Amino acid sequence: MTRVAAIDCGTNSIRLLVADADPATGELVELDRRMEIVRLGQGVDRTGRLAPEALERTFAACRQYATVIKEHGAQRLRFVATSASRDAENRDDFVRGVLEILGVEPEVISGDQEAEFSFTGATKELAGRDHLAQPYLVVDIGGGSTEFVVGDDHVRAARSVDIGCVRMTERHLVHDGAVTDPPTDAQVAAIRADIDAALDLAEESVPLTGAATLVGLAGTVTTVAAIALGLDAYDSEAIHHSRISFEQVQEITGRLLGSTHAERAAMGAMHPGRVDVITSGALILLAVMERTGAREVVVSEHDILDGIGWSIA
């Protein structure tokens, strides 16, 4: 057994997994899994830089995680940073801060590496499940980018495209510093146009219609699943490997499009940090299901964090 710690720092959230990994049995025993919404990508699409307040929120979460990692006695730590820090001009400030707090440099990985970790984390435990046929199409809807990966026992093709719940919200729904609530038809059409163009790009590398099972990852998908399941509070065990139909995603997306901030915040399983960006995320998920023809999405709570954990085990 090797005790590993994995950190995934994305555009919207920073997450930690501490687990015991046994490569001989293929088992990853979770000891601690947590998330903080830090919105590191705040304004990056517009300014090209990481905002000082976004950096400080992220560093505060890193300090908390450093304590947890020390308490568990993790032997190895890997910190992976994704879309926002890939795009930012001042990413050196981010790298220095993380190194000072955690003692490791964040690896600003490529979209293809991000896709491979996501696929491994999401599908490693699906092997042998007869009711989930291969090949899988894994879709990881993040804050700044979305990864598409198709494969069976191994990755066959992958592509990262620049659509995500935060990026689409900031690009199309923010007016005079506030999110339009609810969005106008023109704003929704603009988001859909960006999504469709990104799906065209993804399809140049990844066959979006040939997979037997669509697997959805990250906060947008798990939140939509929680709403579909009628959960009063977020319950990862109920959400993990749940199956949400196309019709459910369609209905929930329509409900979110017509809702106010207060109505979304009142949904029991809604994280406060997702209230303003969940509508854009749901539009991405719906468009993916329309393009792929998938009748359902299998929701996985295991994702890039688990893939990072396995990479250092």
C-alpha positions in Angstrom: 0.0 0.0 0.0 1.2 3.5 -0.8 -0.6 6.5 0.8 -1.0 9.1 -1.8 -2.4 12.7 -1.9 -3.8 14.1 -5.1 -4.8 17.7 -5.7 -6.8 18.9 -8.7 -6.9 22.7 -9.1 -9.4 23.7 -11.8 -11.0 26.9 -12.9 -13.8 26.7 -10.4 -12.8 24.4 -7.6 -9.8 22.9 -5.9 -10.1 19.3 -4.7 -8.1 16.9 -2.5 -8.0 13.1 -2.4 -6.0 11.1 0.2 -6.1 7.4 -0.4 -4.2 4.1 0.1 -3.4 2.7 -3.3 -2.6 -1.0 -3.9 -1.5 -1.5 -7.5 -1.4 -5.3 -7.0 -5.2 -5.4 -6.4 -6.2 -2.3 -8.3 -7.8 -0.9 -5.2 -7.8 2.8 -4.2 -9.1 3.1 -0.6 -10.4 6.6 0.0 -9.4 8.2 3.3 -10.4 11.8 2.7 -12.0 13.6 -0.2 -12.9 17.3 -0.1 -13.6 20.3 -2.3 -13.5 24.1 -2.0 -15.0 26.5 -4.6 -12.2 29.1 -5.1 -13.0 30.3 -8.6 -9.3 30.6 -9.6 -10.4 31.3 -13.1 -12.3 34.5 -12.1 -11.9 36.9 -15.1 -9.2 34.9 -16.9 -11.2 34.7 -20.1 -11.4 38.5 -20.1 -8.1 39.6 -18.6 -5.7 36.8 -19.3 -4.5 37.0 -15.7 -5.3 35.3 -12.4 -7.0 37.8 -10.1 -5.2 38.6 -6.7 -8.3 37.7 -4.7 -8.7 34.4 -6.7 -5.1 33.5 -5.9 -5.6 34.2 -2.2 -8.8 32.1 -2.0 -6.8 29.2 -3.7 -3.8 29.6 -1.3 -6.1 29.6 1.7 -7.5 26.2 0.5 -4.0 24.9 0.0 -3.1 25.8 3.6 -6.1 23.7 4.8 -5.1 20.8 2.5 -1.5 20.9 3.8 -2.8 20.3 7.3 -5.0 17.3 6.1 -2.1 15.8 4.1 0.2 16.0 7.1 -2.4 14.5 9.5 -2.9 11.5 7.2 0.8 11.0 6.6 0.7 10.8 2.9 3.9 9.6 1.3 3.5 11.1 -2.1 1.7 14.3 -3.3 0.9 15.4 -6.8 -0.7 18.7 -7.6 -2.2 19.1 -11.0 -3.5 22.5 -12.3 -5.8 22.7 -15.2 -7.5 25.2 -17.5 -7.3 28.6 -15.7 -3.6 28.3 -14.8 -2.8 27.1 -18.3 -4.2 30.3 -19.8 -2.9 32.9 -17.3 0.0 35.3 -18.0 0.9 35.4 -14.3 0.8 31.7 -13.6 4.3 32.0 -12.1 2.7 33.7 -9.1 0.4 30.8 -8.7 3.3 28.2 -9.0 5.4 30.1 -6.3 2.5 30.3 -3.9 1.7 26.6 -4.1 5.4 25.6 -3.8 5.7 27.7 -0.6 2.6 26.1 1.0 2.7 22.5 -0.1 6.3 21.9 -1.0 5.6 20.8 -4.5 5.2 22.6 -7.8 1.8 22.5 -9.4 2.0 20.7 -12.8 0.2 22.8 -15.4 -0.8 19.8 -17.5 -2.1 19.8 -21.1 -5.7 19.1 -22.0 -4.7 15.7 -23.3 -3.0 14.8 -20.0 -6.0 16.0 -18.1 -8.2 13.8 -20.3 -6.1 10.7 -19.7 -6.3 11.2 -15.9 -10.0 11.7 -16.0 -10.5 8.6 -18.1 -8.4 6.4 -15.8 -10.2 7.7 -12.6 -13.7 7.3 -14.1 -13.3 3.9 -15.7 -10.8 1.9 -13.7 -13.5 0.4 -11.5 -16.0 -0.1 -14.4 -14.0 -3.0 -15.8 -16.0 -6.2 -15.7 -19.4 -4.5 -15.2 -21.4 -6.2 -17.9 -24.2 -3.7 -17.8 -21.8 -0.9 -18.8 -20.5 -1.8 -22.2 -17.3 -0.6 -23.8 -16.1 1.6 -25.4 -16.7 4.5 -23.0 -17.0 8.1 -23.8 -15.9 10.1 -20.7 -16.9 13.7 -20.6 -15.4 15.9 -17.9 -17.2 19.3 -17.8 -15.0 21.7 -15.9 -15.0 25.4 -15.2 -12.9 26.5 -18.1 -12.7 23.5 -20.4 -14.4 20.2 -21.2 -12.5 17.0 -21.9 -13.7 14.2 -24.2 -12.0 10.8 -24.0 -13.0 7.6 -25.7 -11.5 4.2 -24.9 -12.0 0.8 -23.5 -9.1 -0.6 -21.4 -7.0 2.3 -22.6 -7.5 5.8 -24.0 -8.1 5.7 -27.8 -8.6 9.3 -28.5 -8.9 12.5 -26.4 -9.6 16.2 -26.9 -9.9 19.2 -24.6 -12.0 22.2 -25.8 -12.4 25.6 -24.2 -16.0 25.4 -23.0 -16.8 25.2 -19.3 -19.5 26.4 -16.9 -17.4 29.4 -15.6 -16.1 30.4 -19.0 -19.5 30.3 -20.7 -21.1 32.2 -17.8 -18.5 34.9 -17.7 -18.5 35.2 -21.5 -22.2 35.4 -22.1 -24.2 35.8 -18.9 -22.4 38.6 -17.0 -23.6 42.1 -17.6 -22.4 45.1 -15.5 -20.7 42.7 -13.1 -23.8 40.6 -12.4 -25.1 37.4 -13.8 -28.3 37.9 -15.9 -31.0 36.0 -14.0 -32.6 34.3 -15.8 -30.7 34.5 -19.1 -32.3 35.9 -22.2 -33.0 33.8 -25.3 -30.1 35.6 -27.1 -27.7 34.8 -24.4 -28.7 31.1 -24.4 -28.3 31.0 -28.2 -24.8 32.5 -27.9 -23.8 29.9 -25.4 -25.2 27.1 -27.6 -23.3 28.5 -30.6 -20.0 28.3 -28.6 -20.8 24.8 -27.4 -21.7 23.6 -30.9 -18.5 25.0 -32.3 -16.4 23.3 -29.5 -18.2 20.0 -30.2 -17.2 20.3 -33.8 -13.6 20.7 -32.8 -13.8 17.8 -30.4 -15.3 15.6 -33.1 -12.2 16.2 -35.3 -10.2 14.0 -32.8 -12.8 12.0 -30.8 -15.7 10.0 -32.4 -18.6 11.3 -30.3 -21.2 8.9 -31.7 -19.5 5.5 -31.5 -19.4 4.8 -27.7 -21.6 2.4 -25.9 -21.6 4.2 -22.6 -21.5 7.9 -21.8 -19.8 8.6 -18.5 -20.1 12.1 -17.0 -17.7 13.7 -14.5 -17.4 16.8 -12.3 -19.6 19.2 -10.5 -22.0 20.1 -13.2 -22.9 16.5 -13.9 -23.1 15.4 -10.3 -25.3 18.4 -9.4 -27.7 17.7 -12.3 -27.8 14.1 -11.0 -28.5 15.2 -7.5 -31.4 17.3 -8.7 -32.7 14.4 -10.9 -32.6 12.1 -7.9 -34.5 14.6 -5.8 -31.9 14.7 -3.1 -32.4 17.2 -0.2 -28.7 17.3 0.4 -25.6 16.2 -1.6 -25.1 12.4 -1.3 -22.0 11.1 -3.2 -23.0 7.5 -2.6 -26.4 8.0 -4.1 -25.0 10.0 -7.0 -22.0 7.7 -7.9 -23.0 5.4 -10.8 -26.5 6.8 -11.0 -28.0 6.8 -14.5 -29.7 10.0 -15.6 -31.8 9.9 -18.7 -31.7 12.4 -21.6 -35.2 13.5 -20.8 -34.2 14.2 -17.2 -31.3 16.3 -18.3 -33.5 18.2 -20.8 -36.2 18.9 -18.1 -33.6 20.0 -15.5 -31.8 22.3 -18.0 -35.1 23.9 -18.9 -35.9 24.4 -15.2 -32.5 26.0 -14.5 -32.9 28.3 -17.5 -36.1 29.7 -16.1 -35.0 29.9 -12.5 -33.7 32.8 -10.4 -30.6 32.8 -8.3 -32.7 32.4 -5.2 -34.6 29.4 -6.7 -31.4 27.7 -7.7 -29.8 28.3 -4.3 -32.8 26.8 -2.6 -32.2 23.4 -4.4 -31.0 21.2 -1.5 -28.0 19.6 -3.3 -26.7 22.9 -4.8 -23.3 24.0 -3.7 -23.3 27.8 -3.2 -20.4 28.1 -5.6 -22.3 26.5 -8.4 -25.5 28.6 -8.2 -24.4 31.1 -10.9 -22.6 28.7 -13.2 -24.8 25.5 -13.1 -27.1 26.7 -16.0 -24.2 27.0 -18.4 -22.9 23.6 -17.3 -26.3 22.0 -17.8 -26.4 23.5 -21.3 -23.1 21.8 -22.1 -24.2 18.4 -20.8 -27.5 18.6 -22.7 -25.7 19.6 -26.0 -23.2 16.7 -25.5 -26.1 14.2 -25.1 -27.9 15.6 -28.2 -24.7 15.3 -30.3 -23.8 11.8 -29.1 -27.3 10.5 -29.2 -26.9 9.1 -25.7 -30.1 8.1 -24.0 -28.5 8.3 -20.5 -25.4 9.4 -18.7 -23.7 7.3 -16.1 -22.5 9.7 -13.4 -19.1 9.0 -11.7 -17.8 10.6 -8.5 -14.4 9.2 -9.4 -12.5 11.3 -11.9 -9.3 13.1 -12.5 -8.4 13.0 -8.7 -8.5 9.2 -8.8 -6.5 9.2 -12.0 -3.8 11.5 -10.4 -3.7 9.2 -7.4 -3.1 6.1 -9.6 -0.4 8.0 -11.5 1.8 8.3 -8.3 0.9 4.9 -6.8 
